[in-house]
Amino acid sequence: MTFARPLVLVALAAVPVAAALWLAHQRRRRAAVAGFSNPALLPNLVDARPGRLRHVPLALFLLALTALVVGAARPQATVTVPRREAVVVLAIDISRSMTAHDVTPTRLGAARAAAAAFLAKVPDTYDVALVEFGTRAFVAVPPTTDRTLVRTALAAITPSEGTAIGDAVALSARLGRRHRGVDGTVLPASVLLLSDGARDGGRTSTQAAARLATRSHVPVSTVLLGTPEGIVTAKIPGGFTEQIRVPPSVGTLQTLARSTGGHFFRARTSASLKQVYEKLATRLGHKSQRREITDLFAGGGVLLLLAGAGLSAFWFRRVP
């Protein structure tokens, strides 16, 4: 927490001074009462002593004074607020390894289902784009608020060869930064990339793509799909088929997320993939910004003053 007028905090010295004056006043009262009465007779005159309750109104008053002084110093804090506009680019790996059945129904099928759940969570005012990448990366749907268009494109995805991750990241970063809001301003953009392996083909290395995304201030969050038991079937000459193990490759996606300021997730099942998308949708739907919170301290101080006055009037029939 920071303060626009920190010198005002010097007035907090009045809090312990007020407490000390009250304690001195209480000692003088007890001394005065003792001089004109017999303390042994007090139990016969008073039903019960206030005890420690007499300190509660003062404590509330001192807390109120503290809150009001802090509020006068105009405190500022980082708070989470909803975003109104943003661009989210979904980059989905459509390589052959995504047809593995270790994630139900397949890695690609689970990605499609989770992406639909993600679209349901992202604010309606957000523009969402879809980039597919296999041997090459291409824009399937440009940034749009039409969720039906994106869902239709997701349902039409067909597997390909290769895994041009670098091309996909570079294309997604450029696509996000080029899109403008209704007032012509550049919107905050982010990329959500789903893949199960390292780069295989493409013209752009993952390192170069990560540098491009970082310079463009586009964080890339990555989701690693699959398990070490993943297998795909391929036809070979002679009419035979062979089974190829396609375990997921962690390093590339972790590096992409870490170097661009995004988040890395591992999804071994379709259920865990859906949870990943819901978490990402929640994070993207909010942003952190500096805000003055004077109103919170001022309102709290007034409430504490009213509470102290009310308790004093109720218990002791007087207001301090």
N, C-alpha and C positions, 0 to 999 in steps of 0.2 A: 504494500500500500504506500502511495506517495501523497504529498499534500501540495496544493497550489499556494497556500499561505502558511508555511511551516512555523513562522514566528508566533502565530496565534497560539500554538501549543504551549508557549510559556505560561499562559493563563491556567494551565493545569496545576500549577503550584498552588492555586487557590483551593484545590480539593483537600489536601492534607491540612491546610491552614483552617479551613472551615470545620474539619473534624476535630482539630485540636481546640478550637474555640468552643465547640459544643461540649466537649469533655470538661473543659475548664468551667463552663457554665453549670454543668451538672454537679461538679464538686462544690461550687459555691452554694448551690441550692441545698445540697445535703447538709452543708455546714450551717446554713441559716436555719434549716428546719431543726437540726439538732440543738441549736442554741435556744429555741423557744418551745421545745417539747421534750417529752420523755420517750425515747425510742421503744422502751418496753411496752408502752401503751398503744403503739401503732397497730398491732394486730387486732385490737379491739375496735379500732376506728375504720380500718380499711379492710374490705373483704379479701382482696388479693393484690399483691404487688404486680406491676406490669412485667417485671423480670426482663428477660432478654428481648421481649417483643418491642420494648421502647426504642431499641436500636434499628428496627426495620425501616420505619419512615425516614430516618436520617440516612441509612444506607441507600435507600432508593433515591433520595435527594442528591446524594453525592454521585451516584451513578448517572443520574440525569444531568448533573452539572458537567461531568466528564464527557458524556455523549454530545452535549451542546457545544462544548469547547472544541472537541474534535471535529464536529460538523462545521463550525465556523472556520476551521482551517482548510476547508474544502478538500476532503479526502478523495483520492482517485484509486480505483482498483481495476484489475482485469476481470471482466465478467463474460459469461457465455451468452450470446444473443442469437436469435434465428437469422439465417441468411435470407435475403429476399430473391437474389438472382445468382446463378452460377452455371458453369458448364461442366458436365461430367461426361467423359469419353469412356465407354466400355470397349476394351480391346480383348477379343476372345481368340484364343488359339484354336485353329480348325485343322491342325495337322493330324495325320493318321493315328498317332499315338493317343489322341483324344477319344478314339473309339473303343479304348480298353474298357472292360466291364468290371473293373475292380471298384468303381464307384457306380452305384445304381442310378439309372439304367446303364449309362455309360458316362465317362468323364464329360463328354460334350453335352449329353442330355441333362446331366445334373447342373452343368453351367448354365444352360438355357433356363431351367426351372428356377434356379437361384437368381438369375438376372431378372426374371419376371417379378420375383419377390422384392428385389431391390427397387425396381421401378415403382412398385406400390408404396414404398417407404419414402422415396425421394420427394421433396416438395414439388407441387405441380408447377411452380414458377421456374423450375430449373430446366435448362436445355440439356437433353441427353443425346449423345451421338454413339454410333456403333461402328467399330473398326474390326475387321476380321483379318487374320494373318495366318498364312501357310507358307507356300513358296514365296509369296509376296504379300504385302499389306495393302488393303484398300478400304475406302470409306463405304460401308454398306448403307448407313443412314447419317446424314449431316446433322449438326445440332438442331434439335427441335423439341417442342413441348408436347408433341403428338405422341403419346405413349403407345397408341395402337399401331402406329407406323413402326416403332422400334420393336414391339412384340412380334409383329408380322415378319420382320427381317430376322429376328432371332429364330423363329420357327422354321425359316427357310434355309438355315445354315447347313451346308454340306461339307464333309471332310475333304481335306486336300493333302498335299505333301509339304515337307519342309516346315521350319519354324523360324520365320523372319522376325524375331522379337525386336531387334534394333530398329528395323524399318517401322514396325508397329508403334513403338514408343515415340520415335521422331515424328511420324505422321500424326499421332494423337496429340502430341504437345503443340505442334503447329496448328492443328485444327482447333484446339481449345482456345489458344491465344488470339486467333483471327476472328473469333466470333464476338460480336458486339451486343450490348444490351439495347433496350428500347431507346435509351437516351444517347446512344453512340459510344458509351464508355466500354473499356475492355473488362469483361467479367472475370472473376476468379475462376480458374479452371483446374481440374484434376483428372487423373487417369486411373482407371481400375483395370488392371491387366490380369487375365486368367490364363494360365499355361501349366504344362506339366513337365517342361524340360528346358534345356539350354538352347542357345541359338543354333539353328541348322539352316544356313543359307541367308539370303538377304544381302543388301549392299551396305547397310549401316551396322557398325559394331554396337554392342550394348553399351560399351563405355562412352562412345561418341553420342549415342542417343541419350544417355543419362546426363551428359554435360549439356546437351541442348535443352532438355527438360528443366535442368537446374537454372540455366540462364534465363529461361522463359518463366521461371517461378511456377512451374507446373509439377506438383508432387505426383509421384507414380506409386500407387498402392498395388501390391501384387498378391495374388492368391495362388498357391501351389496346389495342384490337383493330383490325386492318385495315391497309390500305395506301392511298396516295393514288389507286390505280387502282380502288377499290371502286365497283361499280355495282349498282343494283337496278332491277327492271322493274316498272312500274305501269300499270294499265289506265286509259285515258281514254275519255271519251264517243265514241261512234261505233265501238266495237269495236277501237280501236287501242291500242297500248301505247307507252310512252315509257321511255327509260332515264335514270335519275337518278344522277348521281355522288354518292357518299357517302364522301368522305374522312374519316378519323378526326380528331377535334378534341382537341388535346393539353391546352390550357390548363386546362380545368375539372378534369380528373382529376389533373393535377400539383398544382394548388392544394389540392384535397381532401386528397391524401396529405401534402403538406408542412404544412398547417395543423393536421392532426390527429395528427401523429407517425407516420404510416404510411409505406409505401414505394410508389414509382411504378415501373411496369414497362411496357415497350412490347413487344407481341407481334405480329410481322408474319407468322408462320407457325404452324401447329398444333404443330410441334416446339418452337419457342421458347416457346409458351404452356405446354406441358407442363413445360418446364424452370422457368418462372416459378412454377408451382404447387408443384413439388417444393422449390424454394428457400424459398417461403413456409411450406410445411409444416414444414421443418426449423427455421426461425426461430421459428415459433409453438410448436414442441414443446419449446423450451428458454426459460429465463429467466435473468436475471442477478441475483445476490444477494450480499450481503456475507457472508463466511464466515471464521472463524478458521482459519488454516492452520499452527498451532503444530505439529501432528503431522507435517507435511511437513518442517519444519526439524529437529525432534527426531530423526525417523527418518534424515534425511540426515546429521545430525551423528554419530549412532551408527555408520552405515555407513562414514563417512570415518575415524572412530577405528579401527574394525576393519581397514579397508584399510591404514591407516598402520602399525598394529601388525603386521599380517601381512607386509607388505613388509619392515619392519625385521627381523623374525625370520628371514625367508627370505634376505635379502641379507647381514645383518650378525650373525645369530645372537644378537640382543638386541632388547629392546623399549625405545624411548626413554622 
